[in-house]
Amino acid sequence: MSFHSITYNEKYRFATLHNYGCTFRCAICSYKLRSGANGTPGLSYPKPKRFLTVPEMKKALQSVSVDTVYFMGGEPTCSKELPEMLEFIKNEIGAATFLGHTNGSQLPIPNLDGANVGIKAWDEQVHLDYTGRPKELIYQNFEAAVCSGMRMKANIVYIPGYVDTDQIESLAEWIASIDVNIPFHIMGYIPVPGQTYSRPTDEQMTAVVKACRKHLKNVAKSHLTSEEALDLTARDDRFAVRMIA
Ligand code: SF4
């Protein structure tokens, strides 16, 4: 799809381009927290009424001072304008470019400095069931992006009974085989409408982090409630942004 809005954080000098659309069909998509949709797998918030043109996006970015431009989704790599915007941001604005959230299905990309890949599962069958796609391409792309010199991060949602500790530790071990310094973030599952899985307990979160720290040097966690996830500005001023397009 395409980008529908741009936000700006003056304090930290970054802008974010927000895309609508995704190539995966995750039943557990966290965007359902906001939309409340519980039937269709995948991205499920209403389609924006209009999308931004490339000249509109360029003008908005030129109107502010930025060190970094992030791209978010859905899945930002499914925007056909992404390559032109990356080229513009690197060469005209002179800012760093980063995919703030991606499913990893299209990496590496020219003029992109880094990406935070949400890897869904280690188990092949669970990955297929969760996303509708095999895991092989995502894992290959992640490794290729690291080898290309991109600054990579990974994250996973811990869903007890579905994406369990053993899968998350296996993923951490695999990431460590590429580079033990790659940041790894474990997010406790936040129940979405229409799904029966439960949030992990505090003890389960502590145990999974401990297991991953045996392999990786930089493991973090978040364990938000639904209410906290829907009001991130109250927890972190990086979410305090204003709309510039
Ligand atoms: S990859 Fe992310 S945005 Fe796309 S459907 Fe899955 S959870 Fe939602």
Residues whose N, C-alpha, C, O or C-beta is under 5 A from the ligand:
A	BS01	SF4	C22 F24 R25 C26 C29 S30 G42 L43 G74 E75 N103
